[in-house]
């Protein structure tokens, strides 16, 4: 049920919020806007995550030394310690 219909049926912000699954503050904001004749606010367009960023392409495991010596790499034994397993 939408917020305006829930408010008309129940008559209170708190009751309409419980039916609509939102907060009483949001119900009040919607009802006041609806009664004053304001149109619904349009959402601002969001930027989309295309899955690529420079941080994703940075080499890993080369914090110190050259890439081949393994000095900066982490072994899987260190990643999967018994302390990290949930019980």
C-alpha positions in Angstrom: 0.0 0.0 0.0 1.3 3.4 -0.8 1.9 6.1 1.9 -1.0 8.4 0.9 -3.5 5.6 0.9 -2.3 4.3 4.2 -2.6 7.7 5.8 -6.1 8.2 4.4 -7.1 4.8 5.8 -5.5 5.1 9.3 -5.4 8.9 9.8 -2.1 9.0 11.7 1.5 9.4 10.6 2.7 6.6 12.9 0.0 4.1 11.7 0.6 4.9 8.0 4.3 4.4 8.6 3.7 1.0 10.1 1.6 -0.1 7.2 3.9 1.4 4.6 7.2 0.2 6.1 8.7 3.6 6.5 9.1 6.3 9.2 6.5 8.7 10.5 8.8 11.6 9.4 8.7 10.3 5.8 4.9 9.9 6.0 4.5 13.5 7.2 6.8 14.8 4.5 4.9 13.0 1.8 1.5 14.0 3.1 2.4 17.7 3.6 3.8 17.8 0.1 0.8 16.0 -1.4 -1.7 18.3 0.3 0.2 21.5 -0.7 0.1 20.4 -4.4 3.8 19.8 -4.8 4.9 17.3 -7.3 7.1 14.4 -6.2 10.7 15.2 -6.2 12.7 13.6 -9.0 15.7 11.6 -8.1 19.1 12.9 -9.2 20.7 10.5 -11.6 23.3 8.3 -10.0 26.7 7.4 -11.4 27.0 3.8 -12.4 29.8 1.6 -11.3 31.4 0.1 -14.4 33.6 -2.3 -12.4 36.9 -0.7 -13.3 39.1 1.7 -11.3 42.8 2.3 -11.2 43.0 0.6 -7.8 41.7 -2.7 -9.3 44.5 -2.8 -11.8 47.4 -2.2 -9.4 49.9 -5.1 -9.0 49.6 -7.0 -5.8 52.2 -8.7 -3.7 55.0 -6.4 -4.7 55.3 -4.1 -1.6 59.0 -4.8 -1.2 61.6 -6.3 -3.4 61.0 -7.5 -7.0 57.9 -9.2 -8.2 59.6 -12.6 -8.4 61.2 -12.9 -4.9 57.9 -13.3 -3.0 58.9 -10.8 -0.3 55.7 -8.9 -0.5 53.3 -11.7 -1.1 50.9 -13.3 1.4 50.5 -17.0 1.5 47.2 -18.7 1.8 48.2 -20.2 5.1 48.3 -16.7 6.6 45.0 -15.8 5.0 43.1 -18.9 6.4 44.2 -19.2 10.0 42.1 -21.2 12.4 41.3 -18.0 14.3 39.5 -16.5 11.4 37.0 -19.4 11.1 33.7 -18.6 12.7 32.3 -21.2 15.1 
